[in-house]
Amino acid sequence: MPELPEVQTTVNGLSKTIKRLRITAVWSDYDSAYFKGSETIKDAAYLPYFKKNTVGSKVISVERRAKNILINLSNRQTILVHMKMTGHLLYGNYKFKAGIKKDPWQPISPPPLLDPYNRHIHFVMTFHNGKQLVLSDVRKFAKVTVVASKTIHSSDHLKDIGPEPLEKAFTFKAFKERLMLRKKWKIKQALMDQTVMAGIGNIYADESLWRSSIHPAEIVAHLKDARLKDLYSAIRKTLSKGISFGGDSMSDYRNVHGEKGSFQEEHHAYQRTGMRCELKGCSGTIRRMVVGGRGTHYCDRHQKLSGK
């Protein structure tokens, strides 16, 4: 699933490409019986409402909240997109080929859109310049809806999300207070709880814990302030590095131009099972375990559980 750095990379790309563009058409082939009445485009009956509240309006700004992309429109409506497991937004020139049931939207330019991971288009917005913003979503898990801008942050989509870990106001004190809401949990589970703090998922939790020498199964309450400060710093450094490298494309994620990020080349723990630890002076090996139902990677030497 795209995490904070991937979503921020997407937002940065959209801010440079779709601002001030007017939406002229919307297309979707989502139609899930499971999502009937969900007020998202997965319910085909919602599409006319979505069109009514978006077509003809201009994009004013694009921002991020946790793993959600918020596209603010001139009519005081906001399009919310959560890319979920495998979704990513792409911008460029597409041609619709009628009569083709599977992938009727064919990319023309730029060339990276031809990447096979950029297929499976299920949602399209066309702009007055003739270009499209499309949602590639192979597993059809992504969420797209439209909400009044003045209520977007208090809506059910966002109201329970914790603070942003890269904001200046998110001090060490705030970080510790949030973690102590889950003081009996394992630290990796607490980091990934979006009600505790926003945007951290499997990749960046593993990498931050490796950087701070904390075992992912350590109980939150067992961590002293010195170790929590190391973790606080590691999280901010790791997330910032993820953004600077354009996100992580070990799996499906691509930026709005269809290009890979490169943070996967900077992994020290995630998906490196059996490899030697890269921490200077450490002779450990990266191991894999399951924490909270998620595959988890850590060094068996410098990430020791307390008392072991």
Order of alpha helices (4+ residues) and beta strands (2+ residues): alpha-beta-alpha-beta-beta-beta-beta-beta-beta-beta-beta-alpha-alpha-alpha-alpha-beta-beta
